[in-house]
């Protein structure tokens, strides 16, 4: 029975330091050998036995110390299996996996059943391969066969290499495989799950709560999260106040602050990934939060730092009106002294119209959105313009629906109904 099947045998080999195959180079006879680096002949004792050296390196003594060195005659070592060659990778359509095959190597006297193979992989995540940014080699599987099935992720470039090992040792890893990437593009991340809101607590007349979630399944590494919380406004228009904050990828909780009591909020969390120059938005999770029931702030400790980037307070939309042959509506907010604001508005995603964004700069506290279309849903966003690039500002937006031309004719007789 091979030693590696028995745990006690493996531990004994590691403890006793079984000698690796090959011969330590003789420093005197190989002083001119280019393979001897200054590190290999340094005047230090860096090892005591072969098992302390990585890979196929041996613990070798020279006239000035003991160091790990590449052995001589390794390829001619008796009883050691040859290095595998000709690695091929074939894509399987099902379950995002591949078939990896290789040739066991040239004919040797080692028995086939006594040899097993270590498969290592490294990868780079991205649309275009950058070899310098490949991950470190890691072992992903071992087998006694020369063909395996391995799971891969779309959007990643892979290299594979194989080493043959038996009780006498190994000659090292093969040359790496050719570049491989799955032919199917990566999919957007799934929605974050296990979304939950902690106890509500009051502070200065408003309500606060901590929302938590578990990272979703994703083909690509998550770059950040977008947290949305929206509240329907009671007014003349069908409008919704939406706030959004980006959260670092390491953070899976966020403190919702300045919520209005006795209100209903719709919470959404979305993962964002990058693929080349493309930004891929994941599915949004959804949760309704009612702020009717809350406790006093002194009785709850969230353990989360209150992070409050500058947001726009009091954002609201007025009735649409007709002026200078143009459909307009006014938005208002609580403006700060000597502060400029960037106002952006565009048709919502559900609209059949092409999405054209308009933006202007104003000092506030009001602005008339112009060039609106009848019977369409719009998003309007207001953001502070700061002088300091490191100062964080929050996107505060509101959605609203414009009336039909026939409805506006009831109040403005000079309205011209033109099909757009």
N, C-alpha and C positions, 0 to 999 in steps of 0.2 A: 504494500500500500504506500503511495507517495507520501512524503513527509508533510506537505502543505495541507493535507486533508486532516491531519491530527494536530489539534491545538497545542498539545504538550510538546510535540516535535518542533513546531514553529517557534515556540517560546525558547526551547533549548538552543536552536540555531541562532536566534537573536542574542541570547545570553552568552553563548560560548564564542560567538563571532566566527562562523565558518569561513574559511579562506575562499576568496573569490578567484575565478579562473584568470589565467594570464600571468605574466612575469613582470616583476617590478623592473623598471629601466635602471641600468647601471650608470650612475652619473659620470664615472670616469670615461667609460667607453662611448657614452652618448653625449659628451659635453658640447659637441657641435650640432646636436640634433635640434632642429627648429621647434620640435614639439615640446621641448622643455622650457616652460615659461618661468619668469622670475618668481612667480607665486609658488610654483611647484618645488623650487629649490630654496625657499626662504629658510632662514636659520631659526626655525621654531618647531616644536613638537605639537602638531595640530590633530593628531589621531593616535590611537593605540591599536586598533584592529580594523580589518577591512569593512566591517559592518557599520563603522562610524563614517565611512565615505559614501557620498551619493552615487547612484547609478552604478556604472561598471568600474569606477575608480577604486584603486587599491591603496592601502596604507603602506607607503614605501619609505624606507630609511635611505638617506643620502649622507654625505660627509658633514653636513651642517645641520641636520635635523630630521624630522619625520613628518611627511605631508601626504595628502591624497594626490595620486598621480594616475594618469592613463596608462594601463598595462600594455606591455608588448606581447606579441604572439597570441593575442586574444582570439583572432579569427581562426587560429590553428589549434585552439584548446580542444582536447579530446573529451567526448561525451557531452559537450555543450551544444544545444540546438542552434542551427543557423538563424541569421536575421531574416524575418519575413520580408517579402517584396511585393511590388505591383498591387498596391492598395486601390481598390475600386469602390465607388459609392453609387448606389442606385436608389433613386427616390421611389418611395411607396406613397400612393395617393391616400391611403387610409391611415388615420391616426397620426399624421405628421411624423412619419418615421422613415428611416433609410435602411438599406441592406449594405453592410460593409463586408467586403471579401478581400482576401490576400492569399498569396502563395506562401506556403510554409518555409520555403527556402530550398537551397540545394540539398542533394541527397546526403544524409548523414547516418551515422550508426545509432543514433538515439531512437528509442522506441516511440512511436507516435502517441501511445496512450500515456506516456510519462511526461509529455510536454503540455503546458498550458500557456495561453497568450494573455498578455496585459494590453488593453487598448486605452490609449490616452487621447484626449481631445483638448483643443483650445479654440476660442471663438472671438469674433468681433461683431458687435451689434451696430448695424448701420446699413444704409443703402449702398454705399460705395466702400470697398475694402480698403482699410489702412493697416498694413501688416505690422507697423510699429506699435499699434495699439491693441494687438492681440492679447487675450488673457494668458495667464500662465498655464502650462501643461498640467492637466489633472487626470487621474485615472478614472475612467467611467465604467469599465467592465472587465471581467476576466472570463475566459472560456477555454475549453479543450478543443473546440472546433475552429475552423478557418473561415467561418461565416457567421455574422451576428445581425440582429435587428436592433436598431438604436433610435430612440426618440430625439427629434430635433425641433427647434423653434423657428418659425418663419422670421425673416428679417435679420438672421445671424449668418455670418460667414464662418465656416468650420474647416479645421485641419484635424486629421487623425494620424496616429502612428501606432505601431504594434511592436511588442517585444515578445520573443519566445523564451520561456523559462522552464528549467527542470531542476532536479536535485543537485546538479553540478554547477548551476548558475545560469547566466545569460550573457549574450554578446552585445546586448544593448538594443536600442530602439531602431526601427526602420526609418527610412526617409519619410517625411510627411507626405500626406496625400495631396492631390490637387485641391485648389480652392473649391469649396462647395457652399451653395446657398439654396434653400428651398425655393422652388419656382413660384409658389403661391405667396402673394404679398401678405404682410402681417395684418391682422384684423384689429379694429378699434378695441380698446379695453372693455371688459364687461362692467356693469354698474357695481360700485362698492356695495358690500353687503354688511349685514349686522349693524345697520344704521340705527342708532338710538340716541335719545336726548335725556340728559340727566335732570335732576330736580331744578325747577325754576326758582329764581330768587330775585328780589326787588332791590333796586339801587337808584336813588335820586328820582323816584317816580317812574322809572322804566323797569323792564323785566330782562333778565339775563339767563342764559342756559348754555350748557356745554353739549355739543353734538359730537359723537364718536362713530367711527366706522372701521371696517376691515378692508384692506386693499383688495381690489378685484383681480380676477384672472386677466393676464395680459401677455401677448406675444413679445412685447417690447418693454424695456424698463420704464416705469412711471417717472415722469419728470416733475409733475406737480398735480395738485388738486384744485378745482374750482368749486367753491361753496356758494350757493345761491340761497337767499331767503327773500320771499316775496309776500306782499300783503295787498289784498284788493282794497281800493279806496272807494269810499262812498261819495259819489258826486254826480255831475251831469254827464260824464263820459264813462265808458267801460274801461277803467284804467287800473293798472297794477303797478305798485312800487316794487322794484326789484333791486336788490343789492347783491354784489358779488365780491368775493375776496379770494385771491390765490393763496394756496397753502403749500409750504415745502413738502417734497415727496416723503421726507422722514416723519412728517407729522400726520397723525390720523385722528386728530381731535381739533375742535375749533370752538372758541367762545363767542356765541351770538350775543350781542349787546344792544342796548337801547331799543328793545322790542316794546311795542305798545301793549298795555294790559287789555284784557278782554278782547283779544283779536285772534284771528286764525292766520297762520303763516304756512306757506308751502316751502319745504326745505328740499334742496337738490344738491347732490354731490357728484362730481364728474372727474374722472382721471384723464390726464393729458399726457401723450407720448409724442416723441419726435422720430421721424424717419427721413433721414437726409434733411432737406429743407422743408419737408412737409410736417405740419402740426396735425396730429390725429386726435380728435376728441372722442372720448369714450361715452358709453351709455350713462344716462343720468339716473341716479336713484331718487326716489320720491318719498316724502314723509310729511304728514300734516301735523303742525304743532299748534295747540290751543294754549293761549297765555292767560286763561281765566284763573287757574289755580297756581299759586306760587307761595314760597316761604320767605322768611326774612333772611337777608344776606348774612347776618351774624351766625346763623345756624348751619350754614353749608360751606364747606371748604372744597373747592374744585381742584386745587393743585395745578391750575393752568394759569399762566400769566395773562393778564388782561391786555390783549394787543388790539389797540384801536387806531387804525390808520384814519387819516382825515377823510370824513365822508360828508355828503351833502345832506343837510337837514331840511325837512319841510318841503321836499320836492313834490309838486302837484301840478295837475293840468287843468286848464279852464275850458270853457265851451269853445268849440271851433267857430270861426267867424269868416266872413267874406270881406276882403279889402283889396282895392286896386286890382280887381280881376284875378284874385288869388285866394285860394283856400288856406287859412292859417289857423293856428291855435297857440295859446300862450301858456308857457310853463313858468312857474314861480318857485322860489326856494329862499331859504334864509342865507343871504350873502354875508360874507365877512368884509370888513373895511379894507380898502386898497387891495382887494384880491380879484384876479382875473379868472375867468372860467372858460373851458373848452366845451361847447355844446355840439353834440353830434346826434343826427336823427336819420333813420332809415326804415324801409319797409320790413315788417317781420318776416320770418322764414316761411310762415304759412301763406304769405301773400303770393298771388300769381304774377305779380309785377317783378321786373328785374330789380335786384337789390342795388340801389344807388345811394351811397352815403353822402350826406351834406354836413358840413361843420362850419362853425363860426366861433369867434372869440368875443366875449362880452364881460362887462363888470358886474352884471346882475343887478338886482335880485330877480329879474324877469327876462324872458326872451320870447319873441314871436317866431314859432316854427313856420316856415313858408314853403311854397311849392308842393303842398300836400295833394294827394289824390283822394277822390271820393271813395267811400265805402272800402277803406283799406285799414289794415292794422299796422301801427308804427311802434318802433322803439326810439326813445330819446334818452341820451346819456349826458350827464353833467359831471365835469371833473375839474378840480382845482388845478391851476397852472402854477407850479412851484419853481422857485429859483434854485433850490438845492436838489441835485439829481438823486441824492440818497434818501430824500424825504418821501415816505410812502403815502400815496393817495388812493382812495377807494373809488371804484366805479359805482356810481349810483344811477340807476336807470328807471324808466317808467314806460309802460306800454299803454297804448290807447287806440281807439277805433274812431275813424272819421265817419261822419254821417253820409248818407246817400245824397245825391244832388237834389232829388225831389223833397227830402226832408229839410234841406237848407233853404229851398225856395220858399218855404212857409215863413221864414224870418227875413230873408233877403231877396227882394224881387228882381235884382239885377244879376242874379247868379246865372251863368251860362253853363248849361249842361252839355259837356262835350265828352263823347266816348273816348276813353284813353286805351 
